[in-house]
Amino acid sequence: DYSLDEELVGKAENFDRMFKKWDQSSRTIMGLFKETIDGRLASQEAHKSASSAFAKMNKQLDGLAELADKELANQQDPARREELAMALSLGLQADRDAYKAQLAQDRAMHETGYAKLMALVDENVVNVQQVDERFMQAANLLGAQAEDIKTEFRRHYDEWSSQSAIVMEFCTASVEKTQRIRQLEGEIHSEFSQLLALVNLMGDVERDRSVQEIAGADSMITSAKLLFGVIGVSAIFIVTVIGFFISRKLTYLMALVTKALDRLNGHFTDIAEHMDKRLAGNDWSQEIEYGLDDSLRDEIAPHLNRKDELGQQLNS
């Protein structure tokens, strides 16, 4: 059926278009999964490097606080003691900021919510900056005695801050990709449901086509049976009619033959009686009047004429 074929082609085109869209979404989500896994692995490596740099930097923070505390204990000048006390306080604050930044980094490694992660990123960035600012303020207050500590701190701080930034960047990208994956999962589910619905519709159309084809075949078979039935009945009727007329004809012919034979037998009986009388009287001069019909006379006349000739010969 043309309408069914057209409907099936239309649904097949929709299926092809929807399948390509679903396939593209699937490839995208698989790519995001891979990038997320790779990002997690890279962030773990960066986290290890940041943690190692943090431990080394923290020793410099502790060394600075110990130096300030030692100098404060040995200093008698009130103005200098005030500077040393400020240096000690800044050193302790820098140490606290470093721990807060590291804690935010640790928590970011396991955070999946975007809003909470952004708060942790901000907290990390602020505290990393404050560590550098407060340490340098404290080191400047201590003067030349803190130069060696300042040099070591700078080296480990730069490594720690850069690795920490990498960790936070990977964590942010991971969460963003995870959110994108969840969005795509919803789209893929919807697209797959539409694909499944199209497959079912195509199956329904094909089933309708099969039903119509079977119905058409059944109709043809029924028509053929009816036709053959009519032909069979007609043939039987015709044969019966022909047989009836042939039977009538044969009966009529048999009746004619029987009647003719009966008449012929009667004539032969008359001839035989006439012959007996002539034999008894020894009279062969008279011809016999047979009284035959023209139809019979033509058949047996030659034989009767022969018989008359014989009679004449006997009389002579």
Salt bridges, closest charged atoms under 4 A:
ASP5 OD1 - ARG209 NH1 2.37
GLU7 OE2 - LYS11 NZ 3.18
ASP16 OD2 - LYS20 NZ 3.44
ASP23 OD2 - ARG27 NE 2.87
GLU35 OE1 - LYS177 NZ 3.19
ASP38 OD2 - LYS34 NZ 3.02
GLU83 OE1 - ARG80 NH1 2.84
ASP97 OD1 - ARG96 NH2 3.47
ASP97 OD2 - ARG134 NH1 2.53
ASP106 OD1 - HIS47 NE2 2.99
ASP132 OD1 - ARG154 NH2 2.59
GLU147 OE2 - LYS150 NZ 3.37
GLU152 OE1 - ARG155 NH2 2.67
GLU152 OE1 - HIS156 NE2 3.45
ASP158 OD1 - ARG154 NH1 3.50
ASP204 OD1 - ARG207 NH2 2.79
GLU206 OE1 - ARG209 NE 3.31
ASP293 OD2 - ARG263 NH2 1.28
ASP308 OD1 - LYS307 NZ 3.62
GLU309 OE1 - ARG306 NH1 3.51
